[in-house]
Amino acid sequence: MKPRGILVINAGSSSIKFTLFGIDAAGGIGDLRYRGMAERVDAMGGHFRASDHADRRLADIHLDAAPGKALDHSTMLSVVLDWLDASAGDIDIVAAGHRVVHGGDQFAQPIPVNAEVITALEKLIPLAPLHQPHNLDAIRALAASRPQLRQVACFDTAFHHSQPEVARRLGVPRELHEAGIKRYGFHGLSYEYIVAALPQFLGEAANGRIVIAHLGNGASMCAIHAGRCVASTMGFSTLDGLLMGSRCGLLDPGVILHLLTEKTMSAAAIADLLYRKSGLLGVSGISADMRILLESAAPQAREAIELFNYRISRELGSLAAALGGLDALVFTGGIGEHAAPVREQVCRAANWLGIELDAAANKANGPLISLQGSPASAWVIPTHEESMIARHVLEVLAD
């Protein structure tokens, strides 16, 4: 009998990332076996990469589209599945889990995918137009290719359903709130993973007042108390809150009105500006990549980093207010886990909240980066959203 595995799919606008986990003898999630990505480099060509559990490169292949046909999610997913059939044929893939950005008010937990669920998720596309269609494309493509394979949708919004109603409301007329114009919160799968890991780092303090900073190309922060979300910096969309790689973060709505009326920009042009041309990229004019900005001597790079850190500090104060204090700050995500200068500036600015930075531990990437005895502790804890999705798939299969 072949060992069993769970396939995790994370589909973006131009790529499909995959991870294959084994299922251990006890029926839980075992080791990561394979991971990789098929991406569309341009309309007619792409690239496929795959590695094993030790990060050894197993495939590095250029993809050519069929004549007159661009690479789409179905084609890229076929590349992934064909490679898994050839290279991971010793594993019986029993189910697939998908990261789905928006579950709206309807989906507060992972759910098996069927036609009714797909229809419901299609209705949420207006709430996440840059993410939801691609998540659904991958689900449909897998259903067409492997109709007998069970699929589970796991939502980035679900973790934030525990927010109190006052934290979810926006100052708009009631009929708009009831039509779905409210704060949702995102990166929930990452926060869920960190919350599950907190006890092994913080012990009993894991049930205290925690702020998690998920800092990457997309960035947000979340206030946690007793393991539940109290407030989040992201709201109705993934644009809100912190400055990000190419997204604007917090923005006065009057700016959008000005762009519409005075600059006569179209809605599509404004969306492109706010999602793809703002953030670290827009402020610096150099790059959306924090690593490049930290290495740059250009004053524009320093200004972008300073604004990034300032927004984190402002939001940290807001989230601490929502919690009524702060017991621990956790950094995660690509920037949070690897950019020591960012963590240092944020922690030093948070001294008023009781964080006393251990500079040497911070340079070593922690996990504990505050001094012993610091009134509030600071940590670096790597996130693993794919593992969280795989766990959810097993839970759904067990029901």
C-alpha positions in Angstrom: 0.0 0.0 0.0 1.4 3.4 -1.1 1.9 6.1 1.5 -0.7 8.8 1.3 -0.3 12.5 0.8 -2.0 15.9 0.7 -1.5 18.3 -2.2 -1.6 22.1 -1.3 -2.3 24.6 -4.1 -1.8 28.3 -4.0 -2.9 29.9 -7.3 -2.0 33.5 -8.1 -2.7 35.6 -11.2 0.3 34.1 -13.1 1.5 31.2 -11.1 0.5 28.0 -9.3 2.6 27.1 -6.3 2.3 23.5 -4.9 3.4 21.6 -1.9 3.0 17.9 -1.3 2.9 16.6 2.3 3.0 13.0 3.5 0.4 11.7 6.0 2.2 10.0 8.9 1.3 6.7 10.6 -0.9 8.4 13.1 -3.0 10.0 10.4 -1.5 13.5 10.9 0.5 15.7 8.5 3.9 14.3 7.9 7.0 15.7 6.3 7.0 18.0 3.3 7.9 15.8 0.4 7.9 18.1 -2.7 7.3 21.8 -3.5 7.5 24.0 -6.5 5.8 26.4 -8.9 4.7 26.7 -12.4 4.6 30.3 -13.5 3.8 32.3 -16.7 6.7 34.5 -17.6 4.9 36.0 -20.5 1.8 35.2 -22.6 3.5 32.5 -24.6 6.1 31.0 -22.2 6.7 30.1 -18.6 8.8 28.2 -16.1 8.4 25.2 -13.9 10.6 24.5 -10.8 10.3 21.7 -8.2 12.4 20.7 -5.2 12.4 17.9 -2.6 12.1 18.1 1.2 15.8 19.1 1.4 15.3 21.9 -1.1 17.3 20.0 -3.7 16.3 21.2 -7.2 14.6 18.3 -9.1 13.2 20.2 -12.0 13.9 23.5 -13.8 12.0 23.6 -17.1 11.1 26.2 -19.6 7.4 26.0 -20.6 6.3 26.6 -24.2 2.6 27.4 -24.9 0.8 25.6 -27.7 0.7 27.6 -30.9 -1.8 30.4 -30.7 -2.6 29.6 -27.1 -1.4 31.4 -23.9 -0.4 29.5 -20.8 -3.4 29.4 -18.4 -4.1 27.9 -15.0 -5.3 24.6 -16.6 -2.1 24.2 -18.6 0.2 25.1 -15.7 -1.7 22.8 -13.3 -1.3 20.0 -15.9 2.4 20.6 -15.8 2.4 20.3 -12.0 0.2 17.1 -12.0 2.2 15.4 -14.8 5.4 16.0 -12.9 3.9 14.7 -9.6 2.7 11.6 -11.5 6.2 11.0 -12.8 8.3 12.0 -9.8 5.9 11.4 -6.8 4.1 8.3 -8.1 5.0 6.4 -4.9 2.6 8.7 -3.0 -1.2 8.3 -3.2 -2.6 11.9 -3.2 -5.9 11.6 -1.4 -7.0 15.3 -1.4 -6.0 18.8 -2.3 -6.3 21.9 -0.3 -6.5 25.4 -1.8 -5.8 28.8 -0.4 -8.8 30.9 -1.2 -8.4 34.6 -0.3 -12.0 35.5 0.4 -14.7 33.5 2.2 -16.9 36.5 2.9 -19.4 36.1 5.8 -20.5 32.7 4.7 -17.4 30.6 5.1 -15.8 30.8 8.6 -14.0 27.4 8.3 -12.5 25.2 5.6 -15.1 23.4 3.5 -15.2 20.6 0.9 -15.5 21.9 -2.6 -18.6 21.2 -4.6 -20.6 23.0 -7.3 -22.6 25.0 -4.8 -19.5 26.1 -3.0 -17.9 27.2 -6.3 -21.0 29.2 -7.1 -21.0 30.9 -3.7 -17.3 31.7 -4.1 -17.9 33.2 -7.5 -20.3 35.7 -6.0 -17.4 36.9 -3.8 -15.2 37.8 -6.8 -16.2 41.5 -6.5 -14.7 41.6 -3.0 -11.3 40.2 -4.1 -11.2 40.7 -7.9 -7.4 40.3 -8.1 -7.2 37.1 -6.2 -10.5 35.1 -6.1 -10.8 34.4 -9.9 -7.3 32.8 -9.9 -8.1 30.7 -6.8 -11.2 29.4 -8.5 -9.5 28.8 -11.8 -7.2 26.3 -10.1 -10.1 24.6 -8.3 -12.0 24.2 -11.6 -8.9 23.0 -13.5 -8.1 20.3 -10.9 -11.8 19.2 -10.8 -11.7 18.8 -14.6 -8.3 16.9 -14.5 -8.9 14.8 -11.4 -12.7 14.6 -10.9 -12.4 12.0 -8.2 -9.9 13.9 -6.1 -11.4 15.6 -3.0 -10.8 19.3 -2.8 -11.0 21.6 0.2 -11.1 25.4 0.2 -9.3 27.1 3.1 -9.9 30.8 3.6 -7.6 33.7 4.4 -10.6 35.6 5.9 -11.9 32.8 8.2 -9.6 33.4 11.1 -10.9 37.0 11.5 -14.5 36.0 12.0 -13.9 36.2 15.7 -13.4 40.0 15.6 -16.1 41.9 17.5 -18.8 43.5 15.3 -17.5 47.0 16.1 -14.1 46.1 14.7 -15.7 44.9 11.4 -17.8 47.9 10.8 -17.0 50.8 8.5 -18.6 54.2 8.7 -21.0 53.7 5.8 -24.8 53.5 5.6 -26.3 50.3 7.1 -27.5 49.0 3.7 -23.9 49.0 2.4 -22.7 47.2 5.5 -25.4 44.6 5.0 -24.3 44.3 1.4 -20.8 43.3 2.5 -18.9 46.6 2.8 -17.1 45.8 6.0 -13.7 44.9 7.4 -12.8 41.2 6.8 -9.0 40.8 7.4 -6.6 38.6 5.5 -3.5 36.5 5.9 -5.6 34.4 8.3 -4.0 31.1 7.4 -0.6 32.5 8.4 -2.0 33.9 11.7 -3.7 30.6 12.4 -0.3 28.8 12.0 1.5 31.2 14.3 -1.2 31.0 17.0 -0.9 27.2 16.9 2.8 27.5 17.3 2.8 30.1 20.1 2.6 27.7 23.1 5.9 26.1 22.3 7.6 29.5 22.4 5.6 31.5 24.9 4.1 28.8 27.2 1.1 30.1 29.1 1.7 33.6 27.8 0.4 32.4 24.5 -3.1 33.1 25.8 -2.2 36.7 26.5 -2.3 39.9 24.4 -0.3 39.2 21.2 0.3 41.2 18.1 1.5 39.3 15.1 3.2 41.2 12.2 3.0 39.3 9.0 5.5 41.3 6.9 6.2 40.4 3.3 5.3 41.7 -0.1 1.8 41.7 1.3 1.8 42.9 4.9 -0.6 43.1 7.7 -0.8 42.9 11.5 -3.3 41.1 13.8 -4.2 41.6 17.4 -4.8 38.2 19.2 -6.2 37.5 22.7 -6.6 34.0 24.0 -5.8 32.7 20.5 -8.6 34.6 18.8 -8.5 37.6 16.4 -9.5 40.9 18.0 -8.5 43.3 15.3 -6.6 43.4 12.0 -4.9 46.1 9.9 -6.4 44.8 6.7 -10.0 45.5 6.2 -12.4 45.4 3.2 -9.6 44.7 0.8 -5.9 43.6 0.8 -5.0 47.3 0.2 -5.6 48.5 3.7 -3.3 49.0 6.6 0.5 48.7 6.3 2.7 49.9 3.4 3.4 46.8 1.2 5.7 45.9 -1.6 3.6 47.5 -4.3 0.3 48.2 -2.4 -0.4 51.6 -0.9 -1.7 50.5 2.6 -3.8 53.1 4.5 -5.1 55.8 2.2 -7.5 58.7 2.6 -10.6 57.9 0.4 -10.4 61.5 -0.7 -7.3 60.6 -2.7 -9.3 58.2 -4.9 -12.0 60.9 -5.4 -9.2 63.3 -6.4 -7.7 60.9 -8.9 -11.2 60.3 -10.4 -12.3 63.9 -10.7 -9.1 65.9 -11.0 -6.7 63.5 -12.7 -9.6 61.8 -14.7 -8.1 58.4 -14.1 -10.2 55.3 -14.8 -11.1 52.8 -12.1 -8.8 50.3 -13.8 -5.9 52.8 -13.8 -6.4 53.6 -10.1 -6.5 49.9 -9.2 -3.2 49.4 -11.1 -1.7 52.4 -9.3 -2.8 51.3 -5.8 -2.1 47.5 -6.1 1.0 47.5 -8.4 2.7 50.8 -8.5 2.6 52.1 -4.9 4.0 50.9 -1.6 7.8 50.4 -1.3 8.1 50.4 -5.1 6.2 53.7 -5.5 7.8 55.5 -2.6 11.4 54.4 -3.4 11.1 54.4 -7.2 13.7 51.6 -7.0 12.2 48.2 -5.9 9.3 46.5 -4.1 11.9 44.1 -2.6 13.0 45.1 1.0 16.3 43.2 0.5 17.3 45.5 -2.3 16.2 48.6 -0.4 18.1 47.7 2.7 21.3 47.3 0.5 20.7 50.6 -1.3 22.4 53.9 -0.2 19.8 55.9 -2.1 17.8 58.4 0.1 14.6 57.3 -1.6 15.2 53.7 -0.4 15.8 54.9 3.2 12.6 57.0 3.0 10.6 54.0 1.8 12.0 51.8 4.7 11.3 54.6 7.2 7.7 54.9 6.1 7.3 51.1 6.2 8.5 51.0 9.7 6.6 54.0 10.8 3.3 52.5 9.6 4.0 49.3 11.6 4.7 51.3 14.7 1.5 53.3 14.3 -0.6 50.2 13.8 1.1 48.5 16.7 -0.1 51.2 19.0 -3.6 50.9 17.6 -3.7 47.1 18.0 -2.3 47.4 21.5 -5.1 49.8 22.3 -7.7 47.2 21.0 -6.1 44.6 23.3 -5.8 46.9 26.3 -2.0 46.3 26.4 0.7 44.1 24.9 2.4 40.9 26.2 4.2 39.9 23.1 5.0 41.0 19.5 5.7 38.3 16.9 7.4 38.9 13.5 6.7 36.5 10.6 6.6 36.5 6.8 9.6 37.1 4.5 10.5 40.5 5.8 9.5 39.7 9.4 11.6 36.6 9.5 14.7 37.9 7.7 15.0 41.7 7.9 16.7 42.4 11.3 17.0 46.2 10.6 13.2 46.4 10.2 12.6 44.5 13.5 15.1 46.6 15.3 13.5 49.9 14.4 10.0 48.6 15.2 11.1 47.2 18.5 13.0 50.3 19.6 10.0 52.5 18.7 7.8 50.1 20.8 9.9 50.5 23.9 7.0 52.5 25.4 4.9 49.2 25.2 7.5 47.4 27.2 9.7 45.8 24.5 13.4 45.8 25.3 15.3 44.6 22.3 18.2 42.2 22.5 20.3 43.4 19.6 22.5 40.4 19.3 19.5 38.0 19.3 17.8 40.1 16.8 20.7 39.9 14.4 20.7 36.1 14.9 17.0 36.0 13.9 15.8 34.9 17.4 13.5 33.3 18.0 13.4 35.4 21.2 14.7 38.9 20.3 13.8 40.8 23.5 15.9 40.8 26.7 15.1 38.3 29.4 12.7 40.1 31.8 11.4 42.5 29.2 7.9 43.6 30.2 6.7 42.6 26.7 8.5 40.0 24.7 9.4 40.1 21.0 9.8 37.0 18.8 10.6 35.8 15.3 8.5 32.7 14.3 8.5 31.4 10.8 5.1 30.9 9.2 4.0 28.0 7.1 0.6 28.6 5.5 0.8 25.4 3.4 1.1 23.3 6.5 -1.9 25.0 8.0 -3.9 24.2 4.8 -2.8 20.6 4.9 -3.9 20.3 8.5 -7.3 21.7 7.6 -7.7 19.2 4.7 -7.1 16.3 7.1 -9.7 17.7 9.6 -12.3 18.0 6.8 -11.5 14.4 5.6 -11.9 13.1 9.2 -15.5 14.6 9.5 
